[in-house]
């Protein structure tokens, strides 16, 4: 079974680093990085493993709606569909259970955001 196509798995595949400059992009919820379409949707790019990478905010802003070549950027590695990923045991099913503290709701929303499968 191949890894699910979701945000946390894209981040794992890219080892938590910007695929343009190599800067670490912590998965801490601070919003210091984005997921970038290598070929922008406006230029025919699709939402799939081979077209989405982790990018720090400065590199993403520099790239804008252009391809890396058009923006003068080079990918550190080609985005591929992985066969397996480090830390595979971290994927969990998140279900709201009766009796859970209400304060956990935001954590559950965040967990679902990162682990929900992206649609192509």
RAMO-V541956 format. One record per backbone hydrogen bond with DSSP energy under -1.0 kcal/mol. NH is the residue of the N-H (numbers start at 1). CO is the residue of the C=O. E is the energy in kcal/mol with one decimal. If there is no record, write none. Layout:
# RAMO-V541956
nh=NH co=CO e=E
nh=NH co=CO e=E
This chain:
# RAMO-V541956
nh=6 co=4 e=-1.3
nh=8 co=114 e=-2.3
nh=10 co=6 e=-2.0
nh=11 co=7 e=-2.4
nh=12 co=8 e=-2.2
nh=13 co=9 e=-2.7
nh=14 co=10 e=-2.1
nh=15 co=12 e=-1.9
nh=16 co=11 e=-2.7
nh=17 co=14 e=-1.5
nh=18 co=23 e=-2.9
nh=19 co=54 e=-2.8
nh=22 co=18 e=-1.4
nh=25 co=16 e=-3.7
nh=28 co=26 e=-1.4
nh=34 co=55 e=-3.2
nh=36 co=53 e=-3.2
nh=38 co=51 e=-2.8
nh=43 co=40 e=-1.7
nh=44 co=41 e=-2.1
nh=45 co=40 e=-2.5
nh=48 co=46 e=-1.1
nh=51 co=48 e=-2.4
nh=53 co=36 e=-2.2
nh=55 co=34 e=-2.6
nh=57 co=32 e=-1.3
nh=60 co=56 e=-2.6
nh=61 co=57 e=-2.6
nh=62 co=58 e=-2.2
nh=63 co=59 e=-2.5
nh=64 co=60 e=-2.5
nh=66 co=63 e=-1.5
nh=71 co=67 e=-1.7
nh=73 co=68 e=-3.2
nh=76 co=19 e=-2.9
nh=90 co=87 e=-2.0
nh=91 co=88 e=-1.3
nh=100 co=97 e=-2.1
nh=104 co=101 e=-2.0
nh=105 co=102 e=-1.8
nh=108 co=104 e=-2.5
nh=109 co=105 e=-2.4
nh=110 co=106 e=-2.6
nh=111 co=107 e=-2.6
nh=112 co=108 e=-2.6
nh=113 co=109 e=-2.2
nh=114 co=110 e=-2.1
nh=115 co=111 e=-2.0
nh=116 co=112 e=-1.8
nh=118 co=5 e=-3.7
